[in-house]
């Protein structure tokens, strides 16, 4: 379960912060904003044990919000992402159960509104399929991961998160050249005013990925090719 703990810790925190605030009902939007702010404070300012307690409380809030707004997909997505984040703090069996529950919630939200929160459910579900151990331990499946991540990209083609997480998947599949294109798109995405801090953090993740992987060599190659092409002496 160390695999789950390490990967989910770095992945789902970013997805959690990058969820859009575009929710139709004002009271629901305010409630989701409060959960997001509380999560950020817990994750970045609290100790591991404090964080575990805070996440448990937030999961209960998200669950209550889902019950209050049963026809809304957004609370289910938040509930799922919180469960996925908390999985890194749980023992093996409990972590797998949390991931299963998160998967179910995301599937339900997609049935209700696949475009909710700019396709975040697809991006999150795709990352779950990518990060979770494969059968018979869990439901990990690279084919389904690719399918879900591409769905997220279809809905949000210029998003930082949708491009970054698909690039991470491509890197895991040895498709470094393709991954570079999506990393570059993630870097070009503008920082959103309402989520400036979250977007800045993820852009640092993108730059770190470029620096510590073979994509850096590809980026240098692409850069040199572009400079040569644009040189005034080039035919």
C-alpha positions in Angstrom: 0.0 0.0 0.0 3.0 2.3 0.0 2.4 2.6 -3.7 -1.0 4.0 -3.2 0.1 6.3 -0.4 2.9 7.9 -2.4 1.1 8.3 -5.7 -2.3 9.5 -4.3 -0.6 12.0 -2.0 0.9 13.9 -4.9 -1.9 13.4 -7.4 -5.2 13.8 -5.8 -4.3 16.9 -3.8 -3.8 18.7 -7.2 -7.1 17.4 -8.6 -8.8 18.5 -5.4 -7.6 22.1 -5.7 -8.3 22.3 -9.4 -12.0 21.7 -9.2 -13.9 24.5 -10.8 -16.3 26.6 -8.8 -18.9 26.8 -11.6 -21.9 25.5 -9.6 -25.3 26.8 -10.5 -26.9 27.0 -7.0 -25.3 29.8 -4.9 -25.8 28.0 -1.5 -24.2 24.9 -3.0 -21.3 26.8 -4.5 -20.7 28.5 -1.1 -20.7 25.2 0.7 -18.2 23.7 -1.8 -16.0 26.7 -1.5 -15.9 26.3 2.2 -14.9 22.6 1.9 -12.2 23.6 -0.6 -10.8 26.3 1.7 -10.9 24.0 4.7 -9.1 21.2 2.8 -6.3 23.6 1.7 -5.7 24.7 5.2 -5.6 21.2 6.5 -3.3 19.8 3.8 -0.8 22.6 3.8 -0.8 23.8 7.4 -1.5 20.8 9.6 0.5 17.8 10.7 -0.2 14.3 9.3 -2.4 13.3 12.2 -4.3 16.7 12.2 -4.8 16.3 8.5 -6.2 12.9 8.8 -8.8 14.2 11.4 -9.7 17.2 9.3 -10.1 15.1 6.1 -12.5 12.8 8.0 -14.6 15.8 9.0 -14.6 17.1 5.5 -15.7 13.8 4.1 -18.7 13.9 6.4 -19.5 17.4 5.2 -19.3 16.4 1.6 -21.5 13.3 2.2 -24.1 15.5 4.0 -23.9 18.0 1.0 -24.6 15.1 -1.4 -27.6 14.1 0.6 -28.9 17.7 0.7 -28.4 18.0 -3.1 -29.0 14.5 -4.4 -29.5 15.7 -8.0 -26.2 17.7 -8.1 -23.1 16.0 -9.3 -20.6 18.4 -7.7 -20.9 17.2 -4.1 -20.4 13.6 -5.2 -17.2 14.6 -7.1 -15.9 16.4 -4.0 -16.8 13.5 -1.8 -14.9 11.1 -4.1 -11.8 13.3 -4.3 -11.7 13.6 -0.5 -12.0 9.9 -0.1 -9.1 9.4 -2.6 -7.0 11.9 -0.8 -7.7 10.3 2.6 -6.8 6.9 1.2 -3.1 7.8 1.5 -3.6 8.0 5.3 -5.4 4.7 5.7 -4.3 1.1 6.2 -4.3 -1.1 3.1 -7.8 -2.6 3.3 -9.5 0.7 4.3 -7.6 2.5 1.5 -8.9 0.1 -1.1 -12.4 0.5 0.2 -12.1 4.2 0.0 -10.9 4.0 -3.6 -13.8 1.7 -4.5 -16.3 4.1 -2.9 -14.7 7.1 -4.7 -15.0 5.2 -8.0 -18.7 4.6 -7.4 -19.3 8.2 -6.6 -17.5 9.4 -9.7 -19.5 7.0 -11.9 -22.7 8.3 -10.3 -21.7 11.9 -10.9 -20.9 11.2 -14.5 -24.4 9.7 -15.1 -25.9 12.8 -13.6 -23.8 15.5 -15.3 -20.6 14.4 -17.2 -19.6 18.0 -17.7 -19.9 19.0 -14.0 -16.8 20.9 -12.7 -15.3 21.0 -16.2 -15.1 17.2 -16.5 -13.2 16.8 -13.2 -15.0 13.5 -12.6 -13.5 11.9 -15.7 -10.0 13.2 -14.9 -10.3 12.0 -11.3 -11.7 8.6 -12.4 -9.0 8.2 -15.0 -6.3 8.9 -12.5 -7.9 6.4 -10.1 -7.8 3.7 -12.8 -4.2 4.6 -13.4 -3.0 4.7 -9.8 -5.0 1.9 -8.2 -3.5 -1.6 -8.1 -4.9 -3.9 -10.9 -7.2 -6.8 -10.4 -7.5 -8.9 -8.2 -6.2 -6.3 -5.6 -8.2 -3.4 -6.9 -9.7 -2.0 -10.2 -6.6 -0.5 -11.8 -6.8 -0.6 -15.6 -4.6 1.4 -18.0 -7.1 1.1 -20.9 -9.9 2.5 -18.9 -7.6 5.2 -17.5 -6.7 6.4 -20.9 -10.4 6.4 -21.9 -11.5 8.5 -18.9 -8.5 10.9 -19.1 -9.3 11.5 -22.8 -12.9 12.2 -21.9 -11.7 14.8 -19.4 -9.6 16.4 -22.0 -12.5 16.4 -24.5 -14.5 18.5 -22.0 -11.6 20.6 -20.8 -9.0 20.6 -23.6 -7.0 23.6 -22.3 -7.2 22.9 -18.6 -4.0 22.6 -16.5 -5.2 19.5 -14.6 -6.7 17.6 -17.6 -3.5 18.1 -19.6 -1.1 17.4 -16.7 -2.6 14.2 -15.5 -3.0 12.8 -19.0 0.7 13.6 -19.6 1.6 11.7 -16.4 -0.3 8.7 -17.7 1.5 8.9 -21.0 4.9 9.1 -19.3 4.0 5.9 -17.4 3.3 4.2 -20.7 6.6 5.3 -22.2 5.0 7.8 -24.6 7.3 10.7 -23.6 7.1 12.6 -26.9 3.3 12.7 -26.7 3.4 13.6 -23.0 5.6 16.6 -23.8 2.8 18.1 -25.9 0.3 17.9 -23.0 2.8 19.2 -20.5 3.4 22.2 -22.7 -0.3 22.9 -22.9 -0.6 22.7 -19.2 2.2 25.3 -18.8 0.5 27.6 -21.2 -2.9 27.5 -19.4 -3.6 30.8 -17.7 -3.8 31.0 -13.9 -7.3 31.3 -12.8 -8.1 34.2 -10.4 -10.2 32.1 -8.1 -7.6 29.3 -8.0 -4.3 31.2 -8.5 -2.5 29.3 -5.8 -3.6 25.9 -6.9 -2.7 26.5 -10.5 0.7 27.9 -9.5 1.4 24.7 -7.5 0.4 22.5 -10.4 2.6 24.4 -12.9 5.5 23.8 -10.5 4.6 20.1 -10.7 4.6 20.3 -14.5 8.1 22.0 -14.5 9.4 19.4 -12.1 8.1 16.6 -14.3 9.9 18.1 -17.3 13.1 18.5 -15.2 13.2 15.0 -13.8 12.2 13.0 -16.8 13.3 12.3 -20.3 10.8 14.9 -21.5 13.4 17.5 -20.7 15.6 16.2 -23.4 12.7 16.2 -25.8 11.9 19.8 -24.8 15.5 20.9 -25.5 15.3 19.0 -28.9 12.0 20.7 -29.8 13.4 24.1 -28.7 16.6 23.7 -30.8 14.5 22.6 -33.8 12.3 25.6 -33.5 15.2 28.0 -33.2 16.8 26.5 -36.3 13.5 26.7 -38.3 13.1 30.4 -37.4 16.7 31.4 -38.0 16.9 34.1 -40.7 19.4 32.1 -42.6 17.3 29.0 -42.7 15.7 28.4 -46.1 
